[in-house]
Amino acid sequence: MGNVVIQNPPQYTEQIPKWDRETLADGEAMGQVIEQLANNDAYLIKELERQEHVEPITLTAAGWAEESGLFVQTVAVSGVQENMDLRLVSGLEDSADAEERKAYRKAFGIVSGGTGVTGDETVTFKVDKKPATDLTIGLEGV
């Protein structure tokens, strides 16, 4: 008797044979179907974990460069791939005082009003106005 092998990374497939009363009871063939289903489960669990993960990044005030009337900053983000659909979330610390919260809201508003384009292990942000402070944000879905 063999064990079900979960591939690394798990492989997802929609082509799973359907068994019915007429199917011959072939243990090897049945095991392959079970293995495909187990890999689908492992793939979906891993995908859900990725979608819920928030990766913190810092955009520095000094890191913005002006290009064609916009301010641009590219940051390295491990695990990011080109054309990923990420969500921007606040990275404001709970312990921030009123002044820090005000500055954060202003900088976060500027960044969230711009664009972010993913590349291979990078995200490039483009904004209309240069944020005056460093800004730690979260990228959900990395």
N, C-alpha and C positions, 0 to 999 in steps of 0.2 A: 504494500500500500504506500502510495506517495503522498507528499504534502502539497497543498495548494501553494503556488509560488506567486507572491506579490512582486511585480516588477518594480524597479527603482529607476525612474519615476513610474508610478502606476500608469498602465495604459487603459484608456477608455475606449469602448467599442459599442456601437449600436447594433452590430451584426451577431446576435446570439441565437443559436438554433433553438427552436421550440420543440419540446418533447411532448409526445402524446401517447396514447395507448398502443399505437402501431409501431412506435420506436423500439428498436431492439435494445435490450438491456446490456449495453456495452459500457462497462465501468470506465474504460479509458476515455471514451467520447463524453460520457457524463461528467467525468472529472475536468475535462477541458471547459465545459460549459460553466461548471461551478467556479473554476479559476477565472474565467472571464467576468463573472458576476462579482467575485471577490475583488478583482482589480478595479472594476467600475466603482464599487463602494470605497475602496482606498483612494481612488482618484478624486471622487466627489468630496470626501472628507478633507483631503489635502487642499482642494480648491476652495472650500469653505473657510479653512484656516487662513489661506492666503488673502481672501477677500476681507476677513475681519482684522488682519494684522495692520497695525499703524506704525509706520516707520518715521521716526522724528528726523527732521533735517533743519539746518540753520541757513537762512539767507542773511548774509552780512550786509550792513549798510555800505561798506566800502567795496563790495563785490559787484555792484551794478555798473554796467558799461552802457553808454548811450549809443544806440544804433538806429538810424533812420527815424529819429524822433521818439523812439521807445527806449526804456531802460531794460536791459537784458542781463540775466544771471543764469549760468548753467551750474548745476551741482551734481556731484557723483552720488548715485543711490544704488547700492548693491541690490540685485534682484530685479531691477526694472528692465523691461524690454520695450522695444519700439512699439508704438501704438497701443500701449496698455491703457486701460480706462481706470484712472486713479481718482480718489476723492480727497479734497483738501479739507483738513480738520484743524481746529484750533490746538495750539500747543501751549497755551497760557498756563502758567503755574498757578496752583490754588493759592499759594502764599503771596501772590503779587499784590502790592498795595495799589491804592487808587490811581496814583500817577503812572505806575507801570501798566495797569489795565488800560488806561486811556491811550498811552503810547502804543500799546499792543493792538488795540482795536483799530487805530488809525493805520498802522502798518499792515495789519491783516486785511483790512478793507481794500487797501491798494493792491495787494497781491491777489486777493480773491476776485478782484475786478479785472484782472489781467488774464493771461493765458498761460498754460503749462503744457509743454509738449515733451513726451517721453522719447528717449533714444535708447541705445544699448548701454545700460548702466548709468544713464543720465536723465535729468529732467531740466528743461530750459524754460525759465519763466520770463515773460515779457509784460511790462506794466507801463502805464502812461506817466506815472510820477514815481520818482525815486523815494523809497521808504527811508525815513531819517534814522531808524534804529535797526539793530540786528533783530531778526525775527525767527523764532523756532516754531515750525509748523509740523503737522503730521500729514503723511501721505497714506491713506487707507487703501489697501488692495495690492500692496507690494508682495 
